Amino acid sequence: MFLESISLINFKNFSDKSFSFDERINCLVGNNGVGKTNVLDAIYYLSHTKGYFNAVASQNIKHEQDFFVLDGIFKKDDRPEHIHCSLKKGYKKVVKRNGKEYEKLSDHFGLIPLVIISPSDTNLISEGSELRRKFMDMIISMNDRAYFHDLIHYNKTISQRNSLLKYFASNFTFDSDNLEIYDEQLTVFGERIFEKRKSFIKEFTPIFNKRYSHIIEKSSTASVKEEVTFSYKTQLEQSDFRTLLRQHPFHASGPTRPPPKVASYHEFYRDDASPRDHYAPVWEQFRRTEQNTLDAKSREACRALTPENAFRRRHSRRGVGTDPGILFDILPRILTASEWRSVETGLAQRIRALNLFLRDIYGRQDILKDGVVPSDLIYNAPDFRCEVMDISPPRGVYTHIGSADLIRDQEGRFMVLKDNLRAPSGVSCMIENRMVDIKQVRIVDVWNLPLISKVLKQQIGMHYPMRDISLIEDYCRLSYLLIMY
């Protein structure tokens, strides 16, 4: 393979320039910024149909121009190969071989084997394994068109399968037969890719060792020569491809990539995209319900949340406005009995601890004297009130009703994101949402079962702590007004 000549029109900083090359070593010499690297990138473009340094094709067009054209004459197997590549703004890229345009750009890849050696190649050692896999895929693809097409089909099937799983998640449905079609294709492509990668490593290792030994012998005077080895690690050594697909349904790369660490916990689905046990009845009901019915139920629920019972007043520095309430989700959030017991017990303990903390901060301040909490953290807090110091509220209760914003970690364990020690306006929203779900939505008719905890008891339960701390004889009327808020 030999590049005899190349011409560049409106490519990067070149308006119209041609170069002829010798069959031996060619050197490009010039000052910084004259375009030496751009010539190399143009040669790479004719081989890979894209730039090495900038994959955005339109950005390779010279400033204030509308197109670029690259023409190269290669000599391959004693025959000339004329490669033409052009791009006009607003149009697709055109690549021709000997005057005939390619229908698919991928058909050209591998005809002109070419690599660029650059300082960024050190990333193959310092960066992660994904970059090394891409390098290996490029080398194999340039010499094995079947592998290249398997890689294209694999990545395309992965994308389609992931889209299908996202559709399942957003529409509360699941079709194992449909998913199986993609799994069968991925298994075929993935296993072939895996086997060819293993063969490549086996063939490449002695070549690598020979070149490395040659470099060491020429550059090192030490009596002990260092050795470098590398290996191809993959989960397919311990498990088959189909099993890995079931264990880790979402994939973003080739068959050797380890499963990504999930940064969040999905309330509805397990990792294998099947619904959790306590959501199974809900899933079955939603799966049997037509999409237009779900849409109608959602609109009906929104209409039921009228301004009188769902809108909240929000106060800001600019004044008072109206916030159009909370978006209503017709899919209920379900907590199991054991989960709720854990949450209820933990939050009850937490609110007691917060009250003791406030009692100490505005009283003896032992927690500050012992250095458990820095004094500056308290005294510089914008909400700290010196006026409350040494004031003992009734029954020693500083915050009568508290709430907490909960999240889950990636294992599904509940964690407190924020404590709210103020008027619990969210309680009214919870009660109203439950009533709307029962009266208007009713997609899953389980609310009347004894196994479902009633939220109304939370409303009634608010009466007792307010009564116990009240110094007013007519405490029943007072607490009732607070509850209805």
Number of C-alpha atoms within 10 A of each C-alpha: 16 17 18 16 17 22 20 22 19 20 26 19 17 19 14 12 12 14 11 12 13 11 10 6 6 9 8 9 9 9 7 8 9 12 16 14 12 20 22 14 21 26 25 20 18 26 22 21 22 20 20 16 11 11 12 9 18 17 13 22 23 17 14 7 13 13 19 23 18 21 21 23 19 19 16 13 9 9 9 15 21 18 22 22 21 20 20 16 14 9 10 10 15 17 22 18 14 11 11 11 14 13 11 10 15 14 12 19 19 19 17 21 15 15 13 11 7 7 7 7 12 10 11 15 10 9 11 10 16 15 14 14 18 14 14 14 20 17 17 18 19 20 15 14 16 13 19 22 15 18 19 14 16 23 20 12 17 22 15 13 22 17 13 17 18 14 13 16 17 9 13 19 17 19 12 9 9 11 15 13 11 17 22 13 14 24 19 14 22 23 16 16 22 18 10 15 19 14 11 16 15 13 11 11 13 11 11 15 14 10 10 13 16 11 11 14 11 8 9 11 9 9 6 7 11 9 9 9 7 8 9 13 12 13 14 18 11 8 10 12 21 17 13 17 17 13 13 14 19 20 17 12 16 19 24 20 16 17 17 10 7 11 9 12 16 17 14 20 16 14 15 12 20 18 22 15 13 12 18 14 15 20 21 15 14 19 16 9 13 9 12 9 12 17 12 12 18 18 14 14 21 19 12 19 20 12 13 7 13 18 15 17 12 11 11 8 5 6 7 10 11 11 13 14 16 14 10 15 12 21 17 14 9 14 15 12 12 9 12 13 12 11 17 12 10 12 17 11 11 16 19 13 12 16 18 14 16 15 20 16 20 18 14 12 15 13 14 16 11 9 9 9 13 12 15 9 11 14 13 9 10 8 8 14 11 9 8 12 14 13 11 13 12 11 9 13 16 17 16 15 15 18 17 16 10 13 15 15 12 13 11 12 12 15 13 12 10 11 15 12 16 11 14 16 12 12 17 15 18 14 16 17 21 17 15 19 23 16 10 17 21 13 18 17 13 13 14 10 9 8 10 13 14 14 15 12 9 14 16 12 12 17 19 12 13 19 18 12 15 16 10 10 9 10 16 14 13 15 18 16 11 13 19 8 11
